Amino acid sequence: QVQLVESGGGLVQPGGSLRLSCAASGFTFSNYVLNWYRQAPGKERELVAAITSRGGVTNYADSVKGRFTISRDNAKRTAYLQMNSLKPEDTAIYYCNTNLPNNNYWGQGTQVTVSS
């Protein structure tokens, strides 16, 4: 059974940092791209960052470039999203995602709130 479990969200002040984790199970984690998406209230879900199967290539939304870093540890079957210089507009539920041959899988999400 494929599972993606996010953790690490919370309340942080503007300018602060958080590190999100996505623990994967039920599939060969090291074979697949891993994505982080987010969805803010009243907005569509958007792709924040992506990393290739072995971590060699990463991509970011323009809104987070230079502030967020995606990484993965295939031995631990875990992906990360380091978020620095957080802004109120980063407030959203953050989801990890992977697209396998049989289906597109999502975690349950973790809430990130940036507020003073």
Secondary structure as GFF3:
##gff-version 3
##sequence-region A 1 116
A	DSSP	beta_strand	3	7	.	.	.	ID=ss1
A	DSSP	beta_strand	10	12	.	.	.	ID=ss2
A	DSSP	beta_strand	18	25	.	.	.	ID=ss3
A	DSSP	three_ten_helix	29	31	.	.	.	ID=ss4
A	DSSP	beta_strand	34	39	.	.	.	ID=ss5
A	DSSP	beta_strand	46	51	.	.	.	ID=ss6
A	DSSP	beta_strand	58	60	.	.	.	ID=ss7
A	DSSP	beta_strand	68	73	.	.	.	ID=ss8
A	DSSP	beta_strand	78	83	.	.	.	ID=ss9
A	DSSP	three_ten_helix	88	90	.	.	.	ID=ss10
A	DSSP	beta_strand	92	100	.	.	.	ID=ss11
A	DSSP	beta_strand	103	106	.	.	.	ID=ss12
A	DSSP	beta_strand	110	114	.	.	.	ID=ss13
###
